[in-house]
C-alpha cells in the first residue's frame, strides 16, 4: 500500500500540510522494528528499513519532486563514504568558483554543503543556490520516478558503496554516539545479527548495493576524457582527504543540527580505515557468506587486489570484473575530475576503488 496522492505532481516542491500529515499517518501503519534502540524505530517501506525522519522526505519526493536539467544525485548507503563523496562532488562542481583557500568546505561540513530530501516539501527548492547536488540514502528503485525516467542528459546519479563489514562497524559506532543516554546500548553481537537480517537503516545493504550496480550495468557506457589537469586534480585530492577534512575546525567542533548536541560534525569522521572490521568482528564469516550468495551472478564482488604506487596511493580493483573497466586513475578525486570536465558530471560505468570504497557514475 502506498500513501494517497502518490500520483500527484507539483510545479514547486512545496507540499501542503494536509499531504504531509497523510504521509505521516501512512508511515505509522508500516511494520516497525527498534532492535537498534535508536532515536526512532525503523520502518519497512518498499523493501528497505528507514527512520521516519528520513522516510517522510523520500515519500514526499517520490510524489512531488521534479528534477531540473543538470541535477546530480549523490547516492550512498549510510556509513559508506557519504561525507567524503559529498565533499568530492561539491569540490568538483564548484571548482570554477572556489579554490582551496575559499571553498565553503572550510567553514561548513560536507553535509551542510549538499542538501538531502530531509525536509522536502517545506520550501520551494531544496537545492543550494548554484549547486546541482542532492544527496540521498534511498535505494535506487525508491528514487523519485521523475528522476529514474528522465533522460541521461537531464540528470545524473553518482553512487558509492563500501565493504559491508567495514560499513557495519562504522554504523555500530555511529549509532552508539547517537543513542539517548537513558537507553541501554545494543551489543555488537545484537547489532551484527540485525545487520545480517537486513534490519539496518536503509538495509538490507546487499539490496542497496546490487540495485545501483544493476542499474549501472543496464546503462550504456560513454567515453570520458583521459586528459589531466594535474594541479586542479591535486587540489581536490588535498582538500577532500580524510586527514584534511577531519582536522578542519568546523568538523571538529561544528554541529550537524543546531538543536542536537549529539549530532556533531566530528561524529562523521571516525577512522576511514580499510579492514577495521577485523578489530571488532569474530563472526564475519556469516556476513561474507550472505554477501557471496546475494552477489552471485551479478559480476560484483568485494574481493580486492591491492598495490601501493610510488606516490603511496592505494590502487585496487575487483578481481571478478574485466580489467578494462578500471583505468589506473591516481585517485578517486582524479576520477571524478575527469567525469566533471565540462558543465557537470558525465556518466559512465567505469569504476575505481580507493580505500575500500566503490564509486560508479550512473546515467539516470
Protein Blocks (a to p, Z undefined) as FASTA:
>chain_A
ZZehklgccfbfcdcfklmmmmmmmmmmpccdfklopabdcddeehiacdfklmmmmmmm
mmmpccdehiacddddehihpmmmmmmmmmmmmmmmpcfklgfklmpcfklmpccfehih
jamblbdghiabdcdfbdfklpcfklmmpcfklbccddddddfklmmmmmmmmmmmmpcf
klccddfklmmmmmmnopaghiafklmmmmmmmmmmmpccddddfbdcfklmmmmmmmmg
mklmmmpmklmmmcfblklmklcfklmpmnopghklmmmpcklmmmmmmmmmmmgonlpa
cbdcddddfkopacdddfkbcfklmccbfbfklmmmmmmgcjbdcddfbdcdeehiacdd
ddZZ
